[in-house]
Amino acid sequence: MKQERHIPRPSELAPLMRFKRFETDGRTRRLAKAHTIADLRAIAKRRTPKGAFDYADGAAEAELSLGRARRAFREIEFHPAILRDVSAVDTSVEIAGGRSALPFGIAPTGFTRMMHSEGERAGASAAGAAGIPFSLSTVGTTSPEDVRAANPEGRNWFQLYMQKDRDRSMSLVSRAAEAGFDTLLVTVDVPVAGARLRDSYNGFTIPPQLTPRTILNAIPRPEWWWNFLTTEPLTFASLSEWQGTIGELLDTLFDPTMDFEDLAWVRDQWPGKVVVKGIQTVADARAVADLGVDGIVLSNHGGRQLDRAPVPFHLLPAVRAELGESKEIILDTGIMSGADIVAALAMGADFTLVGRAYLYGLMAGGREGVDRAIEILTAETIRTMKLLGVASVADLNPGHVTQLQQLVPRGDAS
């Protein structure tokens, strides 16, 4: 039967011609186009000088640890249940003695104001608005007091690198405690800095130097440089006086002699919860648990320390089996989506931390960019839970996920 045709009348075209109001704010406009963390990363790369972007984006040596961690999350299989009431989903969790509205928080990141001039203040205020913890690094570029001012009602955690100057380290710890930080993240996987080769190739220094190369790189990124040059200088830990690479700075600061006795001593100095970050073996998980800390973070430092380190997500089931429910387990490294967060929770993690995902949002759009990163991860987490037939984080279990096995140890050749 031949289909009849006619010239459409204006009244028929009118419903199809609905134009969106043009958004005049460029930041809002570009962030609205980001629907994944990868989208935020692409925006961040366009808007941030190569040295600062590569510092956040890169990892150690051949970057195998980071690649494997992300691959581990891609190589999972979900097992959804059907006909469950998921009209409302509870994403809240109890972690380190307090509530988090979402099962992820913001990981500690160093030199954050180099990524964007709003730096840790943007991360802390966005975390407070979302009801999740924010972690300040020892080598952050905002003081504990200013982080508290940016997030006065929310949860702030302080991440400690033990420095060779232990008085300076413990002075920072005391300031964090006095500013109301409730949890101390003692990071134990940095006796020396990893070989972050992108920084070496870029000649990236603290603070960034104006050279012919950086000037050429700055031409299409004037907003970043304007913000960097017209806002307060990087003053945390005398960074303004350092002229070497970040790796060289870390090697001069950090104490490679720290041991389990030192960890126990630090635990006794802190009035709140103590969580040890950088656990990469079952034996070390047991050892620090036996010291009486409140929890651990399974982490290979985002692949930024020892390349070819264990994948935390792969290690998670064995550590949970070893510790049972006696200690809280937080997981980071490789998380780029809400589906990754849900998989980690199902496999035994109590909580997760996101670092690069947060920094991509920060570089893409300051505070609003961090808000957008949290929105993306939240929507993905809720959608994944609903599609799994799960209405509460507490209902997630290993039956919801299979870790597909490609990176597995070879058996004895004999």
N, C-alpha and C positions, 0 to 999 in steps of 0.2 A: 504494500500500500504506500503510495507516494505521500511524503510528509508535506503538509501545507506550510507555507512560509508567508510572512508579512513584514513590512517595515515597522520596527518598533515605534510606538508613540512616545512622546516626551514623558507622559505620565508613567509609562512602563519603565523607562530608564531612570527616573528619579530615585527609586529605592536603591539602585545599584551605585549611585554616585554620591556616596557619603564619604567625605574627606575628613581625615583626622586633623585635629587642630595642630598646627605646627608648634613644636616645642622650641622655645627660643633659647633655653639654657643648653649649651653644648654638652656639658657633663651629664645632665639628665638624659639627653638624647642618645648619647653613645652607650650609657649604661643600660638603657632600656633594650638595646639590641643584643645584650649579653644574656644568653640563656643557659650557659654552662660555665664552669670554671675555666675551661679551655678558651671560651670566648673572652673572658676577662684577661686571660694570659695574653691573647693576641692584641688586645687593646693596650695592655701594659707594655708590651714590647715596642709598640709604635710610639708610646709617649714617654718612655724612660730611657735615658742614656744607656749605652751598651754596658758600661762598667757596672752601674748600679743594678741593671736588670739581670746581668749574668751572675752577679753576686747572689741574688735571691734565687735565680732559676737553676743555677749550676750545682754540681756535686763534686766529689773527689775523683781524681785521676780519670779513668775511662768512664766514670759515672755508671758503672754496672750495678752497684747496689741500688741506686735510685730506680734505674730501669727495671730491675728485677722486682722491686717492691711494687711498682705500678702494674707490672705484668701479673703479679700474684693476684691482685684484685680483679684484673680483667679475666683471669682464668678461674672463675668460680661458676658454679651452677646453683641457681636458686630453686627451691622446691615449694611452690605456693600451695596453700590450702584454699579451698573454695567454699562459698556459701557461709562466710563468717561476717558478722556485723562489724564493719569497719567505718561506720558513719562518723565516728569520732576516734581520734588517735591520740594517745598520751605519749608524748616524746620526752617527758621529764624523767630525770634520774637523780639519785642521791650519790654524791661523790665527794670524797675528802671532807666529810662532815657537814656538807651543805647541799642545797638543791641547785640543779641546773635545769633550765627549761628545755634544753636540748641535749642530746647525748654527745655533744662535742663542744670543745672550748678552743680558745686561740692559744697556740703554742708560743713559747718564747722565741723571739727572733732578734738577732743583733743588728746594731747600726741602722735601725728601722727608718730613721728620718732621712737616710740617703735614698730610700725607695720613694718617699714622698715627704714633703716638708711637714705634713700633719702627723706623721709617724705614729708613735705609740698612743698619743692622745686620741687619734681617730680609732684605733683598734680598741682601746679601753672603753671609750664612750659607746661605740657600736656594740661591744660585748655587754655592757651594762643595759643598753636598751633591749637587747635580745634575751637577757636573763641568763647569760652563760659566763664562765670564768675567763678572765684575761690574764696572761702570763707575761711578766716583765723580765727580760734577760739582764744578767749582770752587765753585759756589754750593750744594753739598750741605750738609746739616746734621749731618754726622758727620765727624770728622777722619780723615785717612788712617790714622793709627795705630789708631783704633778699628775702622775697616773691616778692617784687617789682623787685628786680634784676633778679629773675627767670622768671618773667612775665612782662617785662618792657613795652610792648605795649598793653597788654591785660587788661581785667577788673578784678580788685581785690575788694572784699568786706570784711569788717571786722565785726566779730560777737562779740558783747559785752555781757559778764556776769558782772552785777554790783557787785563789791566786797565790803566787809566791809570797806576796805581801798579805799575810793572813789577817792582819789588823784591818786592812782596807776591806777585805772580803766580809769580815764580821761586822764592820761598821755599816756596810750596805744592808746586811741581814737585819741589824738592829733598826735601821731606818725603815725598812719594809715592815717590820713588826710594829713599830710605832705608828706607821701610816695605816695600820689595820689590815695588812695582807694576811690571809688566813692559812695559806699553804705554802710550804717551801719545797721547790723542785730541785733536788741536789743532782746535778748532772755529772756523771762519772765516766763518760766515754771520751774525754778530751784531755789526756795527759799532754798531748801536743796537738797542733792543728793538722787537719788532713791536708793533702795536696790538692788544693782547689785550683786546677790548672787554668780555668777560664780567667780567674783573677790575675794569675801570673802573665798570661798572654796579653791581657788587656792593660797590664801595668797599673792595675787599680790600687789606689792608695787611699789613706785616711788623712785629711778629707780629699775628695776628688780634685785632681789638679787640672788647671787649664793648660792644655798642650795643643799643638796643631791638630792632633787626632781628635781630642775631646771637643775642640771648637767646631770641627767639621761635623762631628756627631751631634753637636748641640743645635745646629742650625734648624733642623726640622722639629726640635723639641724645646722651643723657647720658654714655655710655661714652667717646665721642670727647673730650668736654670734660673729663671726669674725668682721662683719660690725659694730655691736653694740659696741664692745670693742675697735675698732681701729679708730673710727670716733669721732667727737667732742661730748662731753658729753651733756646730757640733762640739759640745763642751764636756760630755760625759767621759769620765776616766781619762782626762787630758788628751782626748783624741785630736784636738786642734794642733797639738804639738808633734804628732806622729807623721813621719814622712815615708814610711815603708808600706808594704802590702799588709792586708788584713792578717794573712797567715803569719807573717813575721811579728805582728803585734801580739797575736794570741800566744805565740811561743814565748814571748817575753813576759807575758802576764801569768799564764797558767802553771799550776804546781804539779809536776809529774810524780811527786812523792806521796800524794794522798793515798791512804789505804783504808782498810775496814775500821781500824781504830779511830782514824780521823772522822770517818762517816758517823760512827757512834757518838763522838764528841759533838759534831755538828747537830745531830739529832737532839742532843740534850740541851742545846742552846736555844732551840726554836720553841716558842710557846704553843704553836698550832700543829697542824698535820704536816708530816714529812713524807714525801714521795721521792723515790730514787729513779732518776731518768737515765736511760742509756743501757738497760739490761738487754743482753743478747745471747745468754745461754740459760738453760734450766738450772744449772748448778749455781750461777750467780743470783738468779731469782730466789732460790732457796736460801742462799747465804745472807742476802740483805733482808729477806723476810724474817730470818731468825734473829736479826739485830733488833727487831721490834719496830721497824718503820711501818707507816700506815698503808703504803701501796708502792707500786712500781710502774714505770713506763717502759714498755717494750719498744725500743727505738734504736735504729742505727744512725740517728742524727740526720735523718733525711738523706742518707747516702753521702754525707759531707765529711766523714771521718775515714774509717777503714773501708776502702773499696772491696767488693766481694764479701761484705759482712752478711750475717744471716738476715733473711727477710723476716721482719717482726710478725707479719700476718701468718707466715708458715709456722713460726715458733709458738704462736698463741695457744693452740690446743694442748701442747705438751706442758707449757707453764701452768695453764689452768688446772690440768690434771695433777701437777705436782703441788700446787698451793691450795687446791680446793677453793672454798669460799672464804678462807681465812684472811686473804689480803685482796685489796682492790687492784685491778690490772687496767691500766690505761694503755692505749696503743696509738702510735703515730708512725709516720713515714709512708709516703705513697698515696695518701688519701686525697682523691680529687673529685669525689662525688658523694652524694647521699647514699647511693647503693654501696659504696665502699664502707661507709660508716655502719650501715645496717649489717653488712657481712661480718665486720669486726665484732659487733655486739653479739651476733648470733653464735660466733665461734668462741665466745667466752670473755670478751672485753667488757668492762664495766663502763668505759668512757673512751673517747678518742680526742686527739688534738690535731688541729690543722694549722700548718705553717705557711707553706707556699700558697695554698688556696686563698688564705687571708691576704698575703702580700700582693698577689695578682690583683685582687680587688682594690687594695690600697693604691697601687701604682696606677690602676685604671681610673681612679676617681676619688682619692682621699677618703674621708669619712663615708660619703655616699657609696663609694666603691666597696668598702668593707661591708656596709649594710647590704649591698647587692650580693656579695659573696655569701653572706649568711642566709639571705633569702633563698638563693639558689640551692644551697646545701639543705636547708630546711624543707623546701618543697620536694626535693628529690628523696629525702629521708622519709617524709610522710607518704609520698606516692609509692615508694618501694614497700613500706610496711603494709599499706592497704592492699597492694597487689599480692603480697605474701599471705594476706588474710590475718594480719597481726594488728591488734588494736592497742598494744602497749609494748614498750621496750622490754619490760619484764617477761613478756611472752616469747621473745626471740630465743631460739635454742639451736644447737648444732644440726638438728634435723632440717633446718631451713636452708642450709648451705652445704655444698660439697666443694672442697678445694681440689680442683683438677691438678693432676700431678705430671708436670713436664720437667720442672727443675727438682729432681730427686737424686739423692746420692747413689752412685753406682755400687753394685755389690762387689764382693771379693772376686777378682778375676780368676783366682785359682779354683 
